[in-house]
Amino acid sequence: MKVILGSRGSRLALTQTKLVIKELKKHFPNIDFQIKVIKTKGDKILNVSLDKIGDKGLFVKEIENSLLKGEIDIAIHSMKDMPSEVTKELKFSYVPKREDNRDVLILRDGLKTIDDIKKGGKIGTGSKRRKYQLIKYRPDIEVVPIRGNVETRINKIYKENLEGVILAAAGVKRLGLEEKISSYLSTDIMLPAPAQGALAIQIREDRTDLDEMLSYIKDKETTIQTKAERTFLKAVDGSCHIPIGANCIIKKDKLILDGLFGKEDGSNIVRKKVTGKIGQEEKLGLKLADLVLKEMEKNEG
């Protein structure tokens, strides 16, 4: 039996796809898993900021089209790139264990933490979520918009004379570049994107055979966390145009869901926290969204 997995062509996307294959091979050694590289709109347009070229789905649509046409059997995405609404006839299958969901600072030599950055220092990020949280903690820092894959963004530190860049820990670690991390940003300062560090494995709804196969690599904790975080994302109608963050922590049978949502220009940003129990992921996501949206409305009034 042959199973074709669709992936973007970046080193990180291919690494993530190979990780899924490696886990599946442990349970299905006789299946021939192959990778088909698919170029997305987000990969083709590199000189424009993401919010100027479209909405969430920039790194997804072409891969989903291949899935719908039957050119691939399974699609592997970074879950944080996925729109809140799942495309018709497709579904998310089981979720494997997520990598570290925090954001990290990679700084030029001699600097270690966010507090070491000089006044007026330049930090690169293409994310509004990161930009406005960074400015809240260090209003004296200049945020410079950057794009590109992990290695490209790291190289821009010296090419564009930056003090450093902010990246997702997950991508840096999966690429084996952990030694480049200067420091991890506390979630008190920098709330991660919803489902950051988790992979979205997508299949056609009628492929129950693949769903059963993928059940062997599911992670219970990650499933709970991503469900809560993505319910919040969907309920606030989040897109790549606006700052939005979410982090679900599991403590025994208790869930703590921390969420951030703001206006596109960063003029009104609200952060709230709710608690509940395992099994209440969707309820908590909706409750948090309701709290945040009401607070935003109050601030606007």
N, C-alpha and C positions, 0 to 999 in steps of 0.2 A: 504493500500500500504506500502511495506517495501523498504527502501533505505539503502544500505550498503556503508559506507564510509571507505576507506582504509587509514591507518595511520601507521607511525613508532610507536614503543612501548615506546619511552622516555616520561617522564612526560610532557615535553614541547610540543612534537608532539600531545599527547593525549589532552592536554589542548587546543591547537589550533583547533583540530578537534571538541572538545566539544563547542568551541566558535561559530564555523560555524553552528553546530546543533542548538545551542541556538537561533541564529538569524533566521534560517529557521523555527524553531518551532513557532516563532511569527506569521508567515504567513501561515504555514501548520501544525496546531496543531494535525491533525488526522493521519499524516504520522508517521510510526514507523521507526525512524532513528537508525541504529545499527553501531557499530564500529568493523572493523576487523583489528587486529594488524598484520603487515607484517614486518619481519626482513630484512634489506637491507645489502648489502656488507659493507657499511660504519659502520653499527652497529656491525658487526661480527668481523671486524679487528680493534682492538683498540690500538694496540701497535706500529703501523706504521703511519707516517705522511701521510695526505691525498694525497699529490702530489706524493707519492711513490706507492700508491695502485691503481691509476687510475685517470680518469678525472672527470669533473663535471658529476653528475648522480649517484654518489656512494650511495646517500640516496634516489634514485628515481627508478632505473630500475626494481627492484622486484615488487614495487607497480604498476608501469606501466604495467608490465606483467599480474598482477592480473586483472587490468582494461581491458586489451585487451581480456583476457579469459572470462570476464563476471563474475568473482568471486566477484568483487566489482562494485558499480555503479559510485562512485565518489572517487577521490583521493585527499587528502589534503597534500600539501607540503609547506615548506618555499620557497618562490619564489627565494631567493638568491641561493638555492641549485640546481635550474633547469638549465640544459644545454640551450645554446642559441637557438639550433634547437629543435623544438617540434617534438616528435615521431609521425611517420605516423599513421593515423587512430585515433589519439588522438588530443584534443584541450584544450586550456585554456578556461574556462568559465569566468563568470564575477568576478571581483576582489572586495572583501570587503575592508572596511577601514583599512589602514595600521596602525600599532603601530609606536611609535617613532623610526625613522630609524638611530639615532646616535649610536656611540659606547660609552661605559662607562668604567671607571676604577673602579675596586673593589680592594681596598688596605688594607694592614694590619693595625691594630689599630694605631692611631696616625698620619696617613697620610691622606691627603684629595685630593690633586691635583697632576698632572703630575710633577709640579715643586718641590713638597715635596720629590720626590724619590731621595735617596742619589746617589752620583756618583758611578757607577759600580753596582747599584741595579739591581736585576733580575725581569723582567716582563714576564709573561707567555702568549703566544698566538700561535696558530697553523696556523695563516693566514699571508701570505707574504704581503698582502696589509697593514695589521696593523703593521707588523714588520718594513717595510721600511719607512713608514710614521712616526712611533715612533722614529726610528733611525735618521731620518732627523731633527726632533725637539730636540731630546736628544741623540746625538751620544755617550754619556758616559754611556748609559744604556745597560745592557746585555739582549738580548731577548732569552727566553728559550721556545723551542717548547713543547706545551701541547695539549692533546686531551681529549675527553670525553664530557658528557653532562654538562649542566650549573652547577649543584651542585658539580659534580666531579671536575670541573676546579676551582671552588671557594675553595674547600677543599685543593687543591694542593698548595695554598698560604702558608699554615703552614706545609703540608707534605713535600714540596720540597724547603722550605725556600725561598719563593719569596717575593718581596715587594708587588706584586699584579698581577692581570690578566686583560686583556681587553676582554670585551664581548659585544654582541649586546644588546642595551637597551631593545629592543622588547622582547627578551626571558626572561630577568631578570624581567621585568614588568609583563609579562603574567603569570609568575610563582609566582607572589606576593612577590618577593624578593627585592622590590624597596629600602627597608631600608638599604640594603647591598651596594648600589651604593655610592661610595666615591665622584665621580664627573663625569659629562658628558664631553666628549671630543668634543671641538669645531670642526665643519667641516673644519675650516681653517687648523687645525692640522691633523685631521683624517677624510678623506672623506669615507663615508660608502660604503659598497658593493652595486652594482646595485640591486634595488628592496628590500633592507634590510628592514625588518619589515612588508613586505607584504606577504600575503598568495597566493599560486597558487592553484586554484581549477581546477582539470583536469577531463574531461569526454571523452567518445568516441564520435567521430564526429557525429554518427547517433542518439545520444540521445538528440534530440531537446526538448523533454519533460523536461529533467533535466536542460538544458540551460535556458529554460523559468522560471523554478522554482528558479534558482540561480540569475536570473536578479533582484529579489526582494531584494537582499542583496548587490548589487553593490555600489561602492563609486566612484563618478565621478572624484574627485581629484586624488585618488590613481591610477585610470585607466590611467589618463594622465601622471602622474609621472613615473609609471612603464613602460609605453610604450616607453617614451623617454630614460629612463635608460637602458632598455633591448635592444633597437635598437642600442645604443652605444656598449653594451656588444657584441652583435652579429657581428657588423661591425668591431670591432677590433679582433674578433675571440677569445674572452676571455675564459680562463679555470682556474682550481684551481691551476695550476702550476705558474701562473703569477700574480703580483700585479695589481688589477684593481678596481677602485672605480667610483661611479657616484651618483650624487645628483641633483634632479630636484626640483626647487622652483617655486611655482606659486604666482605671484603678480598681482592680478586682471586678466587681459587678457594676461599678459606677462609671459613667461617661461624663467627661467635661468637654464641652464644645465651645471653642473660642472663635469669634468671627469678626471680620472687619469689612466695611463697605463704604464707598465714598463717591463723590461726584468726580466727573472726568478731570476737572481742573484742580482737584485736591482741596477745594474751598470748604467742603463739608465732609468730614470723615468720622465715622462712628465705629466704635469697637465695643462689643458686649460678650458676655459669657453666660452659658446656661448649663445646668447639670441634670442628669437623669440616670436611667439604668440601661444596661445592655438589653436590646430588644426595642428600645425607643429611639433608634437612630433617626428615622424620618420625622417623628414627632418633634425631636429636639432641633433638627435642622429647620423645620417650619417655624418653631417657637422663636429661635434665634433670629431668623429673617424678619419675623413680625416685629420683634423688639427693636432691631436695627433700623428698619424702615420707618417705624413710628418716631424714633429719636431723630432721624434725619429730617423728617417732616417738621418736627418741633423746632429744630435748629433753623430751618428755612423760614418758619413763621416768625 
